Amino acid sequence: MSKTYPGVKANDAISFEVRSGDIHALLGENGAGKSTLVKTIYGLVRPDEGQMWLDGQPFAPADPHAARAAGVGMVFQHFSLFDAMTVAENIALGLDHPPPRRELASRIATLSEEYGLPLNPARRIADLSAGERQRVEIIRALLGNPRLLIMDEPTSVLTPQEAEILFATLKKLAANGTSILYISHKLEEIRANCDRATILRGGRVIDSADPRAHSARELAAMMVGGEMREIDRSGRSPGAELLAVRDLTLAAQSVDGTSLKSVSLQVHTGEVLAIGGVAGNGQEELLSALSGEIPSPVGTVTLEGADLSRMGPTQRRRAGLLAAPEDRLGHAAVPGFSLTDNALLTATVRQDLAPGGMIRHGAARDFTQKVIAEFDVRTPGPDTAARALSGGNLQKFVIGREVLQAPRVLVVNQPTWGVDAGAAASIRQALLNLAAGGAGVIVISQDLDELLELGDRFCALNGGQLSDPRPVEGLSLDEIGLMLGGAHGTEVAHVDA
């Protein structure tokens, strides 16, 4: 299979096979060609060259409807659900020929019970956890009786306990003959659950391997074409208090939002404060309240003694409090803007890119080029539109844009979501280096391994409430999982015992 876009060959003569009943991993760096390949299989992209066969028959879907009719289902990384509608209504929207409502509800209940994914067809999506929403997407795909199920980063928003349930389901599906094409940057879960792996690099198949026969480091080396560097945590010693937040309270900004309830925290020089939480527990609201995008009517935010509580984003950036939100395309970056224009959006004040209101285009372009070079953003250049970058490369740009502004405190939400192992290591090292230089860093993430790797102290965000901080050293994944579910006291103490 081959597919060329302007300036890049996304897929270059790719050949591979997925066996019946296998869980087959598709690995590669961001921009390696994974998304183009699976979109081709699902009928979203038409290849320039090449052929496909499904169960020995020629397969060339013109659109997703044709792919589903042939027996291919796909669960995307980003949920495509309407929060105000019920489980059954959302599933009906995703079916080409939905049965009557009562029959559909019965089929949902039966299928969800069969695969250990309990769902109430009458519940509203807005009332479901991230793990339950993942179940809706899977059940919707399974109702099409797929012979091949494509899953893109399915555990990115799940707790360890929810991920275990998902893998038990996938193994049951595989045992019943369904083939699963599985994309993930979490190499340990690939090693534990996948039968085969195809590794892509630069749009080409580099290798095929049994992931259980290789370490995560060896798999990562295949992906990037060289040895992975160890994360360097040295050079940091938390010191004086930088940021103090007291009783930050914020009403939900939408019907499906989460209210912040008397959130208090402190960040010190040279410290990384790790905040974990299952999706939808107030992460976006916390970042918006800290950045000044949505000022909190109650509570205080002080940076090095200066009261920022009633200041907006520009004033807070000038003082040194910067933020990088989770939604990289739409919130952190404008899709149709060039990278240079996107750099101007947040760096104007601290990089002095518009003195007296006159934009210094050359300086803005130079700053953008510096971000591209230092964070290895794979792009034709600073004039490229943000939407033209792969998700991982745009993520590197967004994080690099903030880090290179030398913040006193940087708040990041999901800093390595959907990026490959090499890029994730680079981003994490940049955050640690920032802290080593005397800044404070708040990392909000659903990746528990990331929080344990980066954090000095850990807090859990649950229902808009923040737990008391605990030293990361000695914390186990099981303890963190309980804290994320709201167990901040006796249950966690019981685990320690």
Summary of the structure (lengths in Angstrom):
residues: 497
radius of gyration: 23.0
end to end distance: 55.0
largest distance: 69.3
contacts: 1689
relative contact order: 0.11
helix: 37%
strand: 22%
